[in-house]
Amino acid sequence: MKKLVKILIVFAVVAIAYLSLPYHVQMGLKHNFADVDDYKLFKSNVIHKSTHPEEWKISETYNKNKPSNELLNFFDERKTCAFLVIKNNKIVYERYAEDYNKETISGSFSMAKTVNALLIGKMIELGKIHSLEDDVKKYVPELTQIPSGKLTIKDVITMSADIDWDESYWNIFSLTAESYYGNDLDALMGKLKLRPDNQQGKLFEYQSCCTQILGYIIKNVSGKSLAECANEYLWTPLGAESDALWSTDKKGMEKSFCCINATARDFARLGQMVLQHGRWDSTQVIDAAYITQMTTPASYLKDERGNTCDWYGYQTWIINYKNESIPYFRGILGQFIFVLPKENAVIVRLGKKIKKDSEDPHYQNNDIRNYIEAGLQVLNSKLN
């Protein structure tokens, strides 16, 4: 009996301690680490499919050529859910695994960052934002602890804001964890502060809070939710075939730094539009000059190691592979949309696992190159 009482007391103490923790810490303890199906945990806003959905054309060589067996084994090791290759606006290769198919939605994670950059470009085109040199505080009064005149939209969009933020995915007490698992993004915005060393616009440092700020800019200047903007300015003109979900906090503010959940085929439309310099069919969806700026490295920046930033533009990664400059969208578990101008092609990879190399000075490892190589093996077949 005494043993049972002790067990109950311990259980009660643990329960009380757990319930006294902040909401995002409770969620982090409960769910451990981000997963591609986390949209099931959060509220979400719908990005409605296009009113005129457009099916992808299928190449006459569809799935007649495939990557090497070595790379296909690599796909399986990394739990690749979807791999899609498009050339000349037609699907030439499509592979699904892990119970996925062409209608399965999956989390974008940080690929959503590039979507924010596209929407910022649209807001500039519509005259709702004057310039990337504008003061962020002009558009985001929620940043109560960031003084006016200290931070521009360009600083934020190039990840050079130098905010007091630790991009930690493992520390459940971090602001990063709060942004993902928390339920009050307004409160999070009110916690953000600039570091005192004034490196804004000088130092590249990847910070998800930068994209959340972009999300607030888009929401505040448009008067619409990010999901509504994505529907009107992207999903509808791109002919998206399926509804997507954008995860939100309890108030309905999208987690703009992550958490768009869509099919591989609809993600591919974003890459195809970037490949076509902002066009889709006869429609100029996003200004072509802005797409060029977005996919050009912010080479005036250095990282903390002193490396010149030749890998990042406006919320968009750039890799040089086999003498080709390839812009791409990127998510933490190996979510990718690669844009290959020389091949007039787009490669999409969705999955559950990626190997990282913290010592890689360009933030690009062999996993990334393997997916590009797999796509090139499909594209360079004599059948194509």
C-alpha positions as CSV (number, residue, x, y, z in Angstrom):
1,M,0.0,0.0,0.0
2,K,2.8,2.4,0.9
3,K,4.5,1.6,-2.4
4,L,1.3,2.4,-4.3
5,V,1.0,5.7,-2.4
6,K,4.6,6.6,-3.3
7,I,3.9,5.8,-7.0
8,L,0.8,8.0,-7.0
9,I,2.7,10.8,-5.3
10,V,5.4,10.7,-7.9
11,F,2.9,10.5,-10.7
12,A,1.0,13.5,-9.3
13,V,4.3,15.5,-9.0
14,V,5.3,14.7,-12.6
15,A,1.8,15.6,-13.8
16,I,1.8,18.9,-12.0
17,A,5.3,19.7,-13.3
18,Y,4.2,18.9,-16.8
19,L,1.0,21.0,-16.7
20,S,3.0,23.9,-15.3
21,L,5.2,24.0,-18.4
22,P,4.5,26.4,-21.3
23,Y,2.2,25.0,-24.0
24,H,5.0,24.7,-26.6
25,V,7.2,22.8,-24.2
26,Q,4.4,20.3,-23.4
27,M,3.9,19.8,-27.2
28,G,7.6,19.4,-27.7
29,L,7.8,16.7,-25.0
30,K,4.8,15.0,-26.3
31,H,5.7,14.9,-30.0
32,N,9.5,14.8,-29.7
33,F,10.4,16.2,-33.2
34,A,8.8,17.6,-36.2
35,D,7.1,15.1,-38.6
36,V,5.8,15.5,-42.2
37,D,2.3,14.8,-40.9
38,D,2.3,17.4,-38.1
39,Y,-0.5,19.3,-39.8
40,K,-2.7,16.9,-38.0
41,L,-1.6,18.4,-34.7
42,F,-2.4,22.0,-35.5
43,K,-5.2,24.2,-36.7
44,S,-4.9,25.2,-40.3
45,N,-6.2,27.5,-43.0
46,V,-7.1,26.0,-46.4
47,I,-5.3,27.1,-49.5
48,H,-8.1,26.3,-51.9
49,K,-7.3,24.6,-55.2
50,S,-7.7,26.5,-58.4
51,T,-11.1,27.3,-59.7
52,H,-9.7,26.0,-63.0
53,P,-7.4,23.1,-62.0
54,E,-4.9,22.1,-64.7
55,E,-3.6,18.6,-64.9
56,W,0.0,18.1,-65.6
57,K,0.9,16.8,-69.0
58,I,2.5,13.4,-69.0
59,S,5.6,12.8,-71.2
60,E,5.5,10.1,-73.7
61,T,8.7,8.7,-71.9
62,Y,6.9,8.8,-68.5
63,N,8.8,6.5,-66.1
64,K,10.7,4.8,-68.9
65,N,13.9,5.9,-67.4
66,K,14.8,5.9,-63.7
67,P,17.7,6.7,-61.4
68,S,20.3,4.1,-60.7
69,N,19.5,1.3,-58.3
70,E,22.1,2.8,-55.9
71,L,20.2,6.1,-55.8
72,L,16.8,4.3,-55.5
73,N,18.2,2.4,-52.5
74,F,19.4,5.8,-51.1
75,F,15.8,7.1,-51.6
76,D,14.5,4.3,-49.4
77,E,17.2,4.8,-46.8
78,R,16.1,8.4,-46.5
79,K,12.4,7.5,-46.5
80,T,11.7,9.4,-49.7
81,C,7.9,9.7,-50.0
82,A,7.7,11.4,-53.4
83,F,10.2,12.1,-56.2
84,L,9.0,13.9,-59.3
85,V,10.9,15.1,-62.4
86,I,9.4,17.5,-64.9
87,K,10.9,18.6,-68.2
88,N,9.4,20.9,-70.8
89,N,6.3,21.2,-68.6
90,K,5.6,17.5,-68.6
91,I,6.1,14.8,-65.9
92,V,8.8,12.5,-67.1
93,Y,9.3,10.5,-63.8
94,E,7.2,10.0,-60.7
95,R,7.8,7.7,-57.8
96,Y,5.9,7.3,-54.5
97,A,6.7,5.3,-51.4
98,E,5.9,5.3,-47.6
99,D,2.2,5.0,-48.4
100,Y,2.2,8.2,-50.5
101,N,0.5,8.7,-53.9
102,K,0.0,11.7,-56.1
103,E,-2.9,12.9,-53.9
104,T,-1.1,12.7,-50.6
105,I,-0.3,16.0,-48.9
106,S,2.9,16.4,-47.0
107,G,4.6,19.1,-44.9
108,S,6.8,21.6,-46.7
109,F,8.7,22.7,-43.6
110,S,10.9,25.6,-44.6
111,M,10.1,25.3,-48.3
112,A,7.3,27.7,-47.2
113,K,10.0,30.3,-46.7
114,T,10.4,30.6,-50.4
115,V,6.6,30.9,-50.8
116,N,6.7,33.9,-48.5
117,A,9.4,35.5,-50.7
118,L,7.1,35.0,-53.7
119,L,4.2,36.7,-51.9
120,I,6.4,39.6,-50.8
121,G,7.2,40.1,-54.5
122,K,3.5,40.1,-55.3
123,M,2.9,42.7,-52.6
124,I,5.5,44.9,-54.1
125,E,4.0,44.5,-57.6
126,L,0.6,45.4,-56.2
127,G,2.0,48.6,-54.6
128,K,1.2,47.4,-51.0
129,I,4.9,47.4,-50.2
130,H,7.0,50.3,-51.5
131,S,10.4,48.8,-51.4
132,L,12.5,46.1,-49.7
133,E,14.5,48.9,-48.2
134,D,11.4,49.9,-46.2
135,D,11.5,49.7,-42.4
136,V,10.0,46.5,-41.1
137,K,8.4,48.3,-38.2
138,K,6.3,50.3,-40.7
139,Y,4.4,47.1,-41.5
140,V,4.7,45.0,-38.3
141,P,3.7,46.9,-35.2
142,E,3.6,43.6,-33.4
143,L,7.4,43.8,-33.1
144,T,7.1,45.8,-30.0
145,Q,10.7,45.4,-28.9
146,I,12.4,46.3,-32.2
147,P,12.9,50.0,-32.6
148,S,11.9,51.8,-35.8
149,G,14.6,52.4,-38.4
150,K,16.8,49.5,-37.4
151,L,15.6,46.6,-39.6
152,T,14.6,46.6,-43.3
153,I,12.5,44.0,-45.2
154,K,15.7,43.2,-47.2
155,D,17.5,42.3,-44.0
156,V,14.7,40.0,-43.1
157,I,14.2,38.4,-46.5
158,T,18.0,37.6,-46.9
159,M,18.3,36.2,-43.4
160,S,20.6,39.0,-42.3
161,A,18.4,40.5,-39.5
162,D,20.7,39.6,-36.6
163,I,17.8,39.0,-34.2
164,D,18.5,37.5,-30.8
165,W,17.4,34.1,-31.9
166,D,18.9,30.6,-31.6
167,E,17.7,28.4,-34.5
168,S,17.6,25.3,-32.3
169,Y,15.3,22.4,-33.3
170,W,16.3,20.3,-30.4
171,N,15.8,22.7,-27.5
172,I,12.1,22.5,-26.6
173,F,12.5,25.7,-24.5
174,S,13.8,27.7,-27.5
175,L,11.9,30.4,-29.4
176,T,12.2,28.1,-32.4
177,A,10.2,25.4,-30.6
178,E,7.8,28.1,-29.4
179,S,7.2,29.2,-33.0
180,Y,6.5,25.7,-34.1
181,Y,4.7,24.1,-31.2
182,G,3.3,27.3,-29.6
183,N,-0.1,28.8,-30.1
184,D,0.4,32.5,-30.0
185,L,2.6,34.0,-32.7
186,D,1.6,37.6,-31.8
187,A,3.2,37.0,-28.3
188,L,6.3,35.5,-30.0
189,M,6.7,38.6,-32.2
190,G,6.6,40.7,-29.1
191,K,9.6,38.8,-27.7
192,L,11.9,39.5,-30.6
193,K,14.9,41.8,-30.0
194,L,17.9,42.8,-32.1
195,R,21.3,41.9,-31.0
196,P,23.4,44.9,-29.8
197,D,26.3,44.4,-32.3
198,N,24.3,45.9,-35.2
199,Q,25.1,43.3,-37.9
200,Q,21.8,43.8,-39.7
201,G,22.3,43.6,-43.4
202,K,25.9,42.3,-43.0
203,L,25.8,38.8,-41.5
204,F,23.9,35.8,-42.9
205,E,22.3,33.7,-40.2
206,Y,19.4,31.4,-40.9
207,Q,16.6,32.4,-38.6
208,S,13.0,31.2,-39.0
209,C,11.7,34.3,-37.2
210,C,12.7,36.3,-40.2
211,T,10.1,34.5,-42.3
212,Q,7.5,34.8,-39.6
213,I,8.1,38.6,-39.8
214,L,7.6,38.4,-43.6
215,G,4.3,36.5,-43.0
216,Y,3.1,39.4,-40.8
217,I,4.0,41.9,-43.5
218,I,2.0,40.0,-46.1
219,K,-1.0,39.6,-43.8
220,N,-0.9,43.2,-42.6
221,V,-0.5,44.9,-46.0
222,S,-3.0,42.6,-47.8
223,G,-5.6,42.4,-45.1
224,K,-5.9,38.7,-45.9
225,S,-4.6,35.5,-44.4
226,L,-1.5,34.0,-45.9
227,A,-3.6,31.1,-47.1
228,E,-6.0,33.4,-48.9
229,C,-3.0,35.2,-50.5
230,A,-1.4,31.9,-51.6
231,N,-4.7,30.9,-53.1
232,E,-5.3,34.1,-55.0
233,Y,-1.8,34.8,-56.1
234,L,-0.3,31.3,-56.5
235,W,-2.6,28.3,-56.3
236,T,-5.3,29.8,-58.5
237,P,-3.2,31.1,-61.4
238,L,-1.0,28.0,-61.2
239,G,-4.0,25.7,-61.7
240,A,-3.4,23.7,-58.5
241,E,-5.4,20.5,-58.5
242,S,-5.7,20.0,-54.7
243,D,-6.5,21.9,-51.6
244,A,-3.4,22.6,-49.4
245,L,-3.3,23.4,-45.7
246,W,-1.2,26.0,-43.9
247,S,-0.8,25.3,-40.2
248,T,-1.7,28.2,-37.8
249,D,-1.7,29.2,-34.2
250,K,-4.8,29.4,-32.1
251,K,-5.7,32.8,-33.6
252,G,-5.4,31.7,-37.2
253,M,-2.1,33.3,-37.9
254,E,-0.1,31.0,-40.3
255,K,3.2,29.6,-39.2
256,S,4.7,31.3,-42.2
257,F,8.2,30.0,-41.7
258,C,7.0,26.4,-42.4
259,C,4.0,24.2,-42.5
260,I,2.4,24.4,-46.0
261,N,1.0,20.9,-46.6
262,A,0.4,20.1,-50.3
263,T,0.9,17.4,-52.9
264,A,4.2,16.9,-54.7
265,R,2.5,17.8,-58.0
266,D,1.2,21.1,-56.7
267,F,4.6,21.9,-55.0
268,A,6.1,21.3,-58.5
269,R,4.0,24.1,-59.9
270,L,5.9,26.6,-57.8
271,G,9.2,25.4,-59.2
272,Q,7.8,25.5,-62.8
273,M,6.7,29.1,-62.3
274,V,10.1,30.1,-61.0
275,L,11.7,28.2,-63.9
276,Q,9.5,30.3,-66.3
277,H,10.7,33.6,-64.8
278,G,7.4,34.0,-62.9
279,R,5.1,32.9,-65.7
280,W,2.5,30.2,-65.9
281,D,1.1,29.6,-69.4
282,S,0.4,33.1,-70.6
283,T,0.1,34.7,-67.2
284,Q,2.9,36.6,-65.5
285,V,2.2,35.4,-61.9
286,I,5.2,37.1,-60.2
287,D,7.3,39.8,-61.8
288,A,10.2,38.4,-63.8
289,A,12.8,40.9,-62.5
290,Y,11.8,40.0,-58.9
291,I,12.3,36.3,-59.6
292,T,15.8,37.0,-60.9
293,Q,16.6,39.0,-57.7
294,M,15.1,36.3,-55.5
295,T,17.2,33.6,-57.0
296,T,20.5,35.6,-57.0
297,P,22.8,35.1,-54.1
298,A,23.1,37.9,-51.6
299,S,26.9,37.8,-52.1
300,Y,27.4,41.1,-50.1
301,L,26.8,39.0,-47.0
302,K,29.2,36.9,-45.0
303,D,28.4,34.1,-42.5
304,E,29.9,33.8,-39.1
305,R,32.8,31.8,-40.6
306,G,33.6,34.6,-43.0
307,N,32.3,32.8,-46.1
308,T,30.8,34.9,-48.8
309,C,27.1,34.0,-49.1
310,D,26.8,32.4,-52.5
311,W,24.1,30.0,-51.4
312,Y,21.1,32.2,-50.5
313,G,19.0,34.9,-52.1
314,Y,15.5,36.0,-51.0
315,Q,14.4,33.0,-48.8
316,T,15.7,30.9,-51.6
317,W,18.7,28.5,-51.6
318,I,21.2,28.3,-54.6
319,I,23.6,25.4,-55.3
320,N,26.1,25.1,-58.0
321,Y,26.1,21.6,-59.4
322,K,28.0,20.5,-62.5
323,N,28.5,24.1,-63.5
324,E,24.8,24.9,-63.2
325,S,23.4,27.5,-60.7
326,I,20.3,25.8,-59.3
327,P,17.8,27.7,-57.1
328,Y,15.8,25.6,-54.8
329,F,13.2,25.5,-52.0
330,R,14.3,23.5,-48.9
331,G,12.8,21.9,-45.8
332,I,14.4,20.4,-42.7
333,L,13.6,16.7,-43.5
334,G,14.7,16.9,-47.1
335,Q,11.8,18.6,-48.8
336,F,13.1,20.1,-52.0
337,I,12.0,21.8,-55.2
338,F,15.0,22.2,-57.5
339,V,14.8,24.5,-60.6
340,L,17.2,23.5,-63.4
341,P,17.3,26.2,-66.1
342,K,19.7,24.4,-68.4
343,E,17.5,21.3,-68.6
344,N,14.2,23.3,-68.5
345,A,13.3,21.0,-65.6
346,V,12.0,20.9,-62.1
347,I,12.8,18.2,-59.5
348,V,10.6,17.7,-56.3
349,R,11.6,15.5,-53.4
350,L,9.4,15.0,-50.3
351,G,10.5,12.7,-47.5
352,K,11.0,12.0,-43.8
353,K,14.8,11.9,-43.3
354,I,18.0,13.7,-44.3
355,K,21.6,13.4,-43.3
356,K,23.1,16.7,-42.2
357,D,26.7,17.9,-42.1
358,S,27.2,20.8,-39.7
359,E,30.7,21.4,-41.1
360,D,29.5,22.0,-44.6
361,P,30.4,25.7,-45.2
362,H,27.8,26.1,-48.0
363,Y,24.9,24.3,-46.1
364,Q,24.8,21.7,-48.9
365,N,25.7,18.1,-48.5
366,N,25.7,14.9,-50.5
367,D,22.1,14.2,-49.8
368,I,21.1,17.3,-51.7
369,R,23.4,16.5,-54.6
370,N,22.1,13.0,-54.8
371,Y,18.6,14.1,-55.4
372,I,19.8,16.5,-58.2
373,E,21.9,13.7,-59.7
374,A,18.9,11.3,-59.6
375,G,16.9,13.8,-61.5
376,L,19.7,14.4,-64.0
377,Q,20.0,10.6,-64.6
378,V,16.3,10.6,-65.6
379,L,16.7,13.8,-67.7
380,N,19.8,12.7,-69.6
381,S,18.4,9.5,-70.9
382,K,18.4,9.2,-74.6
383,L,14.6,8.6,-74.3
384,N,14.0,12.2,-73.3
